[in-house]
Amino acid sequence: MKALLIGEYKNGHIDESFYELVGFANKIGADSFGFAVAPLDVNIEYAGKVYIADISKAKEYNPKVHKNLILKLIEQENPDIVVFSHSSYGWDLAPRLAAALKVAQISEIIDVDNDEYIVPFCNAKLRRKVKPNTQKAVLTLQAGAFSPVKSNAAQIEPLDYIEQDDNLEFQGFEITEKTGVDLTKAEVIVSAGRGVGKKENIEIVRSLAKALKGELGASRPVVDAGWLDPSYQVGTTGQTVAPKLYIACGISGAIQHLAGMKKSNFIVAINKDKDAPIAEVADVFVVADLLEFVPVLTSKLTK
Ligand SMILES: Cc1cc2nc3c(=O)[nH]c(=O)nc-3n(C[C@H](O)[C@H](O)[C@H](O)COP(=O)(O)OP(=O)(O)OC[C@H]3O[C@@H](n4cnc5c(N)ncnc54)[C@H](O)[C@@H]3O)c2cc1C
């Protein structure tokens, strides 16, 4: 199995998600090589060859140009799978590439089981195993699903830019203004999940956050239900945090939530289900009804 791993150059460096693609390739025992549109002197901590298309010509993003560069590389190297991160770059480019190659495309892979890929469905409530029905396939990997692997500096191989007619011109990225809470700098975060049951119970979790001089966070259903503002959301479509202490109250531990908090230094999870998947990443797992346990903990801490 030969895997082409697509890196993303952002904010002056290769995005960390590239190393998760390397972890995935290692896990499935693939021979891998990389590609990115980046400056030719970019530093990539990967033990292998990475083809680099000069970013000053191919620009940070242009779907047609980037797709054609990858197609050229596929022709040259003949990989079995092309692997993207499940990011806005991957969402946009992976289907275009699969359509051009007329091969299967599998999105949001969270694990592998022999030759089958595991992907979530039903809003990530369930998982299913899928297998491409074509020889080659284009894949996207969910952030945080595979452990990153880094090694020495990569062997950089310049990939010639292809001059082409194009009706798109890259204008640049606009950084969205941050509003609401910035959880990325918090040392303590206490997050509320769907297990709080109703909006009024958020206050129970907020009191614990306050007692620990920390910030309040949330899982996505809490935000979707309108119980808290989206800026509180932790996870792949929320903020990525790494506090000293993360307390998850009534959060099951879906991969999309874990991707945003599993780098926390110390994780406490409070859940009434002893089999909740969050136990896998928790340093301390409290099996309890949060509505009873959290007020007692808060009152003891306050004293
Ligand atoms: C494309 C996509 C992006 C997503 N992005 C994110 C994201 O950024 N962040 C995110 O969080 N999710 C995200 N999700 C949703 C994610 O898949 C899960 O659905 C979500 O994380 C589940 O939230 P939860 O754990 O609060 O709720 P649930 O999965 O419903 O879990 C609730 C937990 O509370 C426990 N519980 C219930 N009552 C109590 C009680 N009284 N005391 C103690 N425990 C109790 C239950 O046992 C259960 O484990 C995304 C999904 C998709 C498809």
The ligand as an SDF file (V2000), in Angstrom:
LIG
                    3D

 53 58  0  0  0  0  0  0  0  0999 V2000
  -19.0940   17.4310   11.6650 C   0  0  0  0  0  0  0  0  0  0  0  0
  -19.3120   17.3480   13.1630 C   0  0  0  0  0  0  0  0  0  0  0  0
  -18.6180   18.2240   13.9670 C   0  0  0  0  0  0  0  0  0  0  0  0
  -18.7960   18.1770   15.3430 C   0  0  0  0  0  0  0  0  0  0  0  0
  -18.0960   19.0470   16.1390 N   0  0  0  0  0  0  0  0  0  0  0  0
  -18.2190   18.9410   17.4800 C   0  0  0  0  0  0  0  0  0  0  0  0
  -17.4790   19.7980   18.3470 C   0  0  0  0  0  0  0  0  0  0  0  0
  -16.7240   20.6740   17.9230 O   0  0  0  0  0  0  0  0  0  0  0  0
  -17.6320   19.6410   19.6750 N   0  0  0  0  0  0  0  0  0  0  0  0
  -18.4670   18.7040   20.2370 C   0  0  0  0  0  0  0  0  0  0  0  0
  -18.5450   18.6170   21.4730 O   0  0  0  0  0  0  0  0  0  0  0  0
  -19.1780   17.8920   19.4350 N   0  0  0  0  0  0  0  0  0  0  0  0
  -19.0950   18.0010   18.0890 C   0  0  0  0  0  0  0  0  0  0  0  0
  -19.8500   17.2010   17.2870 N   0  0  0  0  0  0  0  0  0  0  0  0
  -20.8840   16.3650   17.9180 C   0  0  0  0  0  0  0  0  0  0  0  0
  -20.3240   15.0910   18.5060 C   0  0  0  0  0  0  0  0  0  0  0  0
  -20.2760   14.0840   17.5190 O   0  0  0  0  0  0  0  0  0  0  0  0
  -21.2070   14.5820   19.6670 C   0  0  0  0  0  0  0  0  0  0  0  0
  -22.5320   14.4370   19.2090 O   0  0  0  0  0  0  0  0  0  0  0  0
  -21.1710   15.5220   20.8600 C   0  0  0  0  0  0  0  0  0  0  0  0
  -19.8450   15.8020   21.2500 O   0  0  0  0  0  0  0  0  0  0  0  0
  -21.8960   14.8680   22.0230 C   0  0  0  0  0  0  0  0  0  0  0  0
  -22.0120   15.8130   23.0590 O   0  0  0  0  0  0  0  0  0  0  0  0
  -22.2590   15.3290   24.5180 P   0  0  0  0  0  0  0  0  0  0  0  0
  -21.1770   14.4050   24.9580 O   0  0  0  0  0  0  0  0  0  0  0  0
  -22.5110   16.5450   25.3530 O   0  0  0  0  0  0  0  0  0  0  0  0
  -23.6760   14.5740   24.4120 O   0  0  0  0  0  0  0  0  0  0  0  0
  -24.0170   13.0350   24.4310 P   0  0  0  0  0  0  0  0  0  0  0  0
  -23.1810   12.2660   23.4840 O   0  0  0  0  0  0  0  0  0  0  0  0
  -25.4830   12.9300   24.3160 O   0  0  0  0  0  0  0  0  0  0  0  0
  -23.5540   12.5730   25.8990 O   0  0  0  0  0  0  0  0  0  0  0  0
  -24.1740   12.9820   27.0720 C   0  0  0  0  0  0  0  0  0  0  0  0
  -23.4750   12.2540   28.2040 C   0  0  0  0  0  0  0  0  0  0  0  0
  -23.9950   12.7190   29.4390 O   0  0  0  0  0  0  0  0  0  0  0  0
  -24.1460   11.6130   30.3150 C   0  0  0  0  0  0  0  0  0  0  0  0
  -25.1820   12.0060   31.2720 N   0  0  0  0  0  0  0  0  0  0  0  0
  -26.5150   12.1830   31.0560 C   0  0  0  0  0  0  0  0  0  0  0  0
  -27.1060   12.6340   32.1850 N   0  0  0  0  0  0  0  0  0  0  0  0
  -26.1150   12.7310   33.1150 C   0  0  0  0  0  0  0  0  0  0  0  0
  -26.1110   13.1420   34.4830 C   0  0  0  0  0  0  0  0  0  0  0  0
  -27.2200   13.5580   35.1140 N   0  0  0  0  0  0  0  0  0  0  0  0
  -24.9350   13.0960   35.1590 N   0  0  0  0  0  0  0  0  0  0  0  0
  -23.7860   12.6790   34.5400 C   0  0  0  0  0  0  0  0  0  0  0  0
  -23.7470   12.2850   33.2530 N   0  0  0  0  0  0  0  0  0  0  0  0
  -24.9060   12.3220   32.5520 C   0  0  0  0  0  0  0  0  0  0  0  0
  -24.5360   10.4560   29.4180 C   0  0  0  0  0  0  0  0  0  0  0  0
  -24.2060    9.2360   30.0370 O   0  0  0  0  0  0  0  0  0  0  0  0
  -23.7010   10.7310   28.1830 C   0  0  0  0  0  0  0  0  0  0  0  0
  -22.4460   10.0920   28.2530 O   0  0  0  0  0  0  0  0  0  0  0  0
  -19.6960   17.2340   15.9180 C   0  0  0  0  0  0  0  0  0  0  0  0
  -20.3780   16.3430   15.0810 C   0  0  0  0  0  0  0  0  0  0  0  0
  -20.1920   16.3980   13.7180 C   0  0  0  0  0  0  0  0  0  0  0  0
  -20.9370   15.4330   12.8550 C   0  0  0  0  0  0  0  0  0  0  0  0
  1  2  1  0
  2  3  1  0
  2 52  2  0
  3  4  2  0
  4  5  1  0
  4 50  1  0
  5  6  2  0
  6  7  1  0
  6 13  1  0
  7  8  2  0
  7  9  1  0
  9 10  1  0
 10 11  2  0
 10 12  1  0
 12 13  2  0
 13 14  1  0
 14 15  1  0
 14 50  1  0
 15 16  1  0
 16 17  1  0
 16 18  1  0
 18 19  1  0
 18 20  1  0
 20 21  1  0
 20 22  1  0
 22 23  1  0
 23 24  1  0
 24 25  2  0
 24 26  1  0
 24 27  1  0
 27 28  1  0
 28 29  2  0
 28 30  1  0
 28 31  1  0
 31 32  1  0
 32 33  1  0
 33 34  1  0
 33 48  1  0
 34 35  1  0
 35 36  1  0
 35 46  1  0
 36 37  1  0
 36 45  1  0
 37 38  2  0
 38 39  1  0
 39 40  1  0
 39 45  2  0
 40 41  1  0
 40 42  2  0
 42 43  1  0
 43 44  2  0
 44 45  1  0
 46 47  1  0
 46 48  1  0
 48 49  1  0
 50 51  2  0
 51 52  1  0
 52 53  1  0
M  END
$$$$
